[in-house]
Amino acid sequence: MTHSPPPGMIITGCRYLGVPLGRVIAIEEARDGTQALQPLLDIVNEDMEAINRIILDKAVSDVDMIPQLAHHLIDSGGKRLRPMLAIAAAKLCKYQGSGHIRTASAVEFMHTATLLHDDVVDESGTRRGKKTARMIWGNQASVLVGDFLLGQAFKMFVDVGSMTVLRIMSNAAATIAEGEVMQLAAAKNTATTEDAYLEIINAKTAALFASAAESGATCDHVDEAPQGD
């Protein structure tokens, strides 16, 4: 038996072990994600200022097109959810160093690189209400600057000094690429199943969220020997 929410309200939630979980919220609250994120923002705000500075510092190059294109996307906004998760996980695990700042910054660089690549693969014309980089600088430049940002991300992961973090994020990069290829193969295929779709978004999107949290929680694993899968 189901019940309709009162006028002006919606039900949000999910199912766990077949049991529906959720709560009724006002439609206006659903539209404003800031309120829901406020507890997380309160935890990470101070560190996010440092992360934003690192992002700006690392998006530089003697090749003029690289910072121009990178800043076109970086300056267009975004909630920075993935670095927030890395910071929150580090704090939850009582990490006392500064490696979580660099880790979170590198996670955001990885995300930005994937957006540049995504827009080329998807032939997207807009991103965050602005023309995509590919529409201004072309596909080749977008792919190559994405590669540059990915390289910068892994340089920062190396600087953290944790083989655990490096392993987590290397695996994430491979998984994300696999998700992109799976999406490409499934495009325009009307026989794509729900399970196949969930596998694609797990690889393309969920993997980086999970890895951001895991890497933040393991920042104190420094100078460990490499581990095999």
QUIWO-V846928 format. One record per residue. RES is the residue in one small letter. PSI is psi in radians with two decimals (999 if undefined). Layout:
res: <RES | RES>
psi: <PSI | PSI>
This chain:
res: <m | t | h | s | p | p | p | g | m | i | i | t | g | c | r | y | l | g | v | p | l | g | r | v | i | a | i | e | e | a | r | d | g | t | q | a | l | q | p | l | l | d | i | v | n | e | d | m | e | a | i | n | r | i | i | l | d | k | a | v | s | d | v | d | m | i | p | q | l | a | h | h | l | i | d | s | g | g | k | r | l | r | p | m | l | a | i | a | a | a | k | l | c | k | y | q | g | s | g | h | i | r | t | a | s | a | v | e | f | m | h | t | a | t | l | l | h | d | d | v | v | d | e | s | g | t | r | r | g | k | k | t | a | r | m | i | w | g | n | q | a | s | v | l | v | g | d | f | l | l | g | q | a | f | k | m | f | v | d | v | g | s | m | t | v | l | r | i | m | s | n | a | a | a | t | i | a | e | g | e | v | m | q | l | a | a | a | k | n | t | a | t | t | e | d | a | y | l | e | i | i | n | a | k | t | a | a | l | f | a | s | a | a | e | s | g | a | t | c | d | h | v | d | e | a | p | q | g | d>
psi: <2.32 | 2.73 | 2.42 | 2.51 | 2.80 | 2.78 | 2.42 | 0.12 | 2.75 | 2.82 | 2.25 | 2.55 | -2.76 | -3.03 | 2.44 | 2.09 | 0.68 | -0.06 | 2.18 | 2.31 | 2.47 | -3.05 | 2.75 | 2.23 | 2.76 | 2.51 | -0.70 | -0.62 | -0.67 | -0.57 | -0.43 | 1.68 | -0.28 | -0.72 | -0.74 | -0.55 | -0.16 | -0.75 | -0.67 | -0.73 | -0.67 | -0.58 | -0.66 | -0.12 | -0.84 | -0.79 | -0.55 | -0.53 | -0.73 | -0.67 | -0.76 | -0.63 | -0.74 | -0.72 | -0.77 | -0.68 | -0.63 | -0.24 | 0.80 | 2.70 | 2.72 | -0.26 | 1.90 | -0.64 | -0.51 | -0.95 | -0.57 | -0.86 | -0.74 | -0.78 | -0.46 | -0.71 | -0.77 | -0.72 | -0.09 | 0.00 | -2.66 | 2.60 | -0.19 | 0.69 | -0.68 | -0.83 | -0.55 | -0.73 | -0.71 | -0.76 | -0.80 | -0.69 | -0.70 | -0.74 | -0.67 | -0.61 | 0.20 | 0.54 | 2.36 | -0.15 | -2.80 | 0.03 | -0.44 | -0.48 | -0.85 | -0.67 | -0.84 | -0.67 | -0.73 | -0.65 | -0.74 | -0.63 | -0.72 | -0.79 | -0.78 | -0.70 | -0.75 | -0.57 | -0.73 | -0.76 | -0.72 | -0.80 | -0.54 | -0.85 | -0.73 | -0.08 | 0.76 | 2.51 | -0.42 | 2.66 | 2.12 | 0.67 | 0.10 | 2.83 | 2.44 | 2.77 | -0.63 | -0.49 | -0.36 | -0.85 | -0.21 | 2.87 | -0.77 | -0.79 | -0.69 | -0.76 | -0.79 | -0.68 | -0.61 | -0.73 | -0.69 | -0.81 | -0.64 | -0.71 | -0.74 | -0.68 | -0.81 | -0.45 | -0.70 | -0.68 | -0.71 | -0.71 | -0.48 | -0.53 | 0.31 | 2.00 | -0.51 | -0.85 | -0.76 | -0.71 | -0.77 | -0.81 | -0.51 | -0.75 | -0.69 | -0.74 | -0.74 | -0.71 | -0.73 | -0.76 | -0.70 | -0.70 | -0.69 | -0.75 | -0.69 | -0.72 | -0.71 | -0.73 | -0.53 | -0.21 | 2.33 | 0.25 | 1.78 | -0.17 | 0.06 | 2.23 | 2.89 | -0.71 | -0.71 | -0.70 | -0.77 | -0.62 | -0.68 | -0.85 | -0.45 | -0.74 | -0.76 | -0.65 | -0.94 | -0.59 | -0.71 | -0.63 | -0.84 | -0.74 | -0.59 | -0.82 | -0.75 | -0.71 | -0.67 | -0.64 | -0.23 | 0.34 | -0.44 | 0.02 | 1.39 | 2.50 | 0.68 | 2.77 | 2.55 | 2.52 | 2.48 | 2.82 | 999>
